Amino acid sequence: MSESHTGEHVHHELGFWRKYVFSTDHKIIGIQYLITAMSMAVVGGTLSMLMRYQLAWPSMISPTLGKLMPDAFAGGVMKPEFYVSLVTMHGTIMVFFLFTAVLTGGFGNFLIPLQIGARDMAFPFLNALSYWVFLLSCIVIFSALFVTTGAPLGGWTSYAPLSAIPAAGPGQGTGVTLWITAIALFTASGLMGGLNYITTILTMRTRGMSMMRLPLTQWSLLITAILALLAFPVLLAAGILLMFDRMGGTSFFVPAGIIMNQMPIEHSGGHPLLWQHLFWFFGHPEVYIVVLPAMGMASDILSTFCRKPIFSYRMMVYSMIAIAVLSFVVWGHHMFVSGMNPFLGSVFTLTTLLIAVPSAIKTFNWLGTVWGARIRFTAAGLFAIGFVSMFVSGGLSGIFLGTSAADIQLQDTYFVVAHFHLVMAIAPLFAAFGGLYFWFPKMFGRFMNETLGRIHFWLTFIGVYCVFFPMHIIGIGGQMRRIYDPTQYMFLVPQQPVNVFISIAAFILGAGQLIFLFNFLFSIFAGKRVLERNPWHATTLEWTAPTPPGHGNFGEELPVVYRWPFDYSVPGEKEDFIPQTVPATVVAKQ
Amino acid sequence: MPILVEERRPVGPPPPIKPADRGGEGDFGESGSAFPLSKGQIGVWILLTAIIMLFAGLSSAYIVLRGVPSWQNIELPSLLWPNTAVLLLSSVAVELSRRAIRRNDIQSMKSWLAVGGALGLTFLIGQLAAWRQLVNAGVYLPSTLQSSFFYILSGLHGLHLLGGVVALGIVLVMALRNRLTSLRYEPLKLCATYWHVLDGLWVYLFLLLLLS
């Protein structure tokens, strides 16, 4: 296949397996990432539904569930340790195996060569390997749900010493070992992917595609890849030390004096806070690894459906860079109550409030883009607008939580749960949905059903607010995260109807996603065919390629770029968009 | 309401077409300036950045834990000194090999490359022997925090260096098949970069362990 990346791209038909399964074509790898991550989303989403069931009706006996999952529902009531494993697995699957994978792995692979005008990634084989290692990591984490001792219990953050001592709980043996293995594999896969993204964007742009003519999606993917490159190895380092604590008898994270089963354990002298520092040094940039590509994609989609250039392209790029740099110095805001030096807490408050500045610049730029526009309310456009809404809603509560004085009160309550879901899960989810509706025609040569798409949008938009907005209130009311049964606490009992409301809303929200899944799968085979290359009248290079693009993407000649990607509604022009490939001379005639 | 347009980027001609040897991959954007690094160089530097961040994470853990009351220094194996010297010599050999191919002196390129690889292997065997020294002294992985770090840091570094030895071996095979010339020797260049950084990394780790 490598010969096709040279000038004379030789087309030779490959068999089914080489073409669609063991492919080194970036488009197929992107779609493989998308579909694998969507499958993981179904798993992660189902787990969250079980959690909502438990939180709304904690002591209800369900013989059906008891029969279906006898280990988890002894006597028809969910076991506490099963609930905690749901929390852990839901968080882990969603953060790593859905959001990180779908945005950088899925859209990154599909879009990078197409949007910069390249035939494929810089290292196609490495790219394929990245997907297969990712798939392996998915299988490993998925298998943690089925080991006899149960899935890990330590939360997606796997805090030590709980995670460092295999005897600390039923899922802390094999479960945590599988967790660490999956994360290590995921890191390796992410490194291979990131290596490709950075190299491809830097060296393989087509003629005329200067850095400042890149679509914002490309900028966001480049910055994300650099973030991942710097953050993931630190998590790997922490994982290695944790593995040695568990299996090699070392004591990096285990302090002396822990008593297990009435016996003092043999470890001595470690520092549990060290795990938190290492984890969050990775963990906070990870938030931006998820959010930045969402920002880039939403910007491009928003501009397309507003028929206006993105407001302040340069500031969009600079603020993404600023966010990336600052994201490495804010990790302590996750640890205000951990016993860290309070002076350090003040420093982290300052840096955290600082990162709100570039985030706000981006938000105002999106508003500036939407302002006065004749918006085309397609499903993709709606989801891009929804992204901005979610980012603002989740971002504003972040200012409270980033301030140590307020956070000490709100730490580990549902206020935090509401905040991070809106800002780092739902906002990227909206961007990913927007991206799917937008690029689906290019991926599969068919449209997704627009009516179903809009129904899906409104169900999701309203559903998400019904689920997460009340969580702020019960959080301020004192409901703690990760608790198994709120009704065990007298002061939480009056709030229980809110939990029931949230759960019903969550079930409707979950059912709404089935509409999307149906639409996605149905449209691959039977959606309306796309008859033109550029159905949305967009400007970027992928829309100048055939639909769906063949091997090598652009046919005989690579496109040549003459302008930035946001020439929408240029005054005096007949069309309200000018693709990046239209030469200057055409404009000069006016 | 007027459409709010903040800025319009001027439309300009594309930069001149680059020489054909980049065939089909397009050129590199900014007019007249090809991207200064090749794909392979960027790839190796990205890999090295990841490795450096891995060890940065580990050494930050080391520095934090050095402050806990239960920290106990171990006596580092004396073999580390000759090992370090051997590794530095291997870097010199690899560098001589790279210089030789620049002069198109293929024969000495091959010899120095083989010497570099052999010295690298000697270092790895030396590190295993250093472990042996420690074990004989009764210092094991879980003995003290510093011994845990010593085994893990030197082990991980050794594994990464082993990768470098394999890469040197592959380049040596390429050289023996006369596939490297003074005009085309990027594999050797990339290997040398990796090797020097890994050597530097060991010197850093050794100093970190010594200066406790």
Interface residues (C-beta under 8 A of the other chain):
Chain A: H5 T6 G7 E8 H9 I116 G117 A118 R119 A122 F123 L191 G194 L195 I198 T199 L202 T203 M204 R205 T206 R207 G208 M209 S210 M211 M212 R213 L229 L230 A231 F232 P233 V234 L235 L236 A237 A238 I240 L241 F244 G248 G249 T250 S251 F252 A256 S268 G269 G270 H271 L274 H277 L278 F281 K308 P309 F311 S312 Y313 R314 G368 W371 G372 A373 L558 V560 V561 Y562 R563 W564 F566 D567 S569 V570 P583 A584 V587
Chain B: M1 P2 I3 L4 V5 E6 E7 R8 R9 V11 G12 P13 P14 P15 I17 K18 A20 G23 G24 E25 G26 D27 F28 G29 E30 S31 F35 L37 S38 K39 I42 G43 I46 L47 T49 A50 I51 M53 L54 F55 A56 G57 L58 S60 A61 V64 L65 V68 P69 S70 W71 L141 P142 L145 S148 I152 L156
